[in-house]
Amino acid sequence: AQASAAELSAQNDKVEHENKILKRAVTIQQERQNQMSSELEAARRFRVEAEDRIRRLEQVNLTLQYQLQAANSSSGNDFMGFSPRPPDVY
């Protein structure tokens, strides 16, 4: 009976030790998962901000292209397609 009580006690100690190790491993995994979730959320916010900035820059670019086309088409000093007009020679 003493041998089996000692075996059970040793087995119980081993199981408790393994349980502590497993609990620590679960805690570590949860910390990693929380960190990854935070990083993923930050990356998503960055992507949304980058997409918004790209969209605004594309709009500015289009506006500038239209303004440039309007300025070039309205400038009446084109000489046979040359701009600027060559100097007059007398």
SVG drawing of the C-alpha trace seen along z (x, -y; Angstrom):
<svg xmlns="http://www.w3.org/2000/svg" viewBox="-10 -93 26 95">
<polyline fill="none" stroke="black" stroke-width="0.4" points="0.0,0.0 2.9,-2.3 4.5,-1.6 1.3,-2.4 0.8,-5.5 4.3,-6.6 3.8,-5.8 0.5,-7.7 2.2,-10.7 5.0,-10.7 2.6,-10.4 0.5,-13.2 3.6,-15.4 4.5,-14.6 1.0,-15.4 1.0,-18.7 4.4,-19.6 3.1,-18.9 0.0,-20.8 2.0,-23.9 4.1,-23.6 0.9,-23.3 -0.7,-26.3 2.4,-28.3 2.4,-27.2 -1.2,-28.2 -0.5,-31.6 2.4,-32.1 0.3,-31.2 -2.5,-33.6 0.1,-36.4 1.4,-35.7 -2.1,-35.5 -3.0,-38.9 0.2,-40.4 -0.5,-39.1 -4.1,-40.3 -2.8,-43.8 -0.3,-43.8 -2.9,-42.6 -5.3,-45.4 -2.5,-47.9 -1.7,-46.6 -5.4,-46.8 -5.5,-50.5 -2.3,-51.2 -3.8,-49.7 -7.0,-51.7 -5.0,-54.9 -2.7,-54.1 -5.6,-53.3 -7.3,-56.6 -4.1,-58.6 -3.6,-56.9 -7.2,-57.7 -6.7,-61.4 -3.4,-61.6 -4.9,-60.1 -7.7,-62.7 -5.1,-65.5 -3.1,-64.0 -6.2,-64.0 -7.1,-67.6 -3.6,-68.7 -3.7,-66.8 -7.0,-68.5 -5.6,-71.9 -2.5,-71.3 -4.5,-70.3 -6.8,-73.3 -3.8,-75.6 -2.1,-74.1 -5.2,-74.1 -6.1,-77.6 -2.7,-79.1 -2.9,-80.8 0.8,-81.2 1.3,-77.8 3.2,-78.2 2.6,-75.2 2.5,-73.0 5.6,-74.4 5.5,-75.8 6.8,-78.2 6.6,-80.1 10.0,-80.7 11.2,-84.4 10.2,-86.7 13.1,-87.5 13.2,-90.9"/>
</svg>
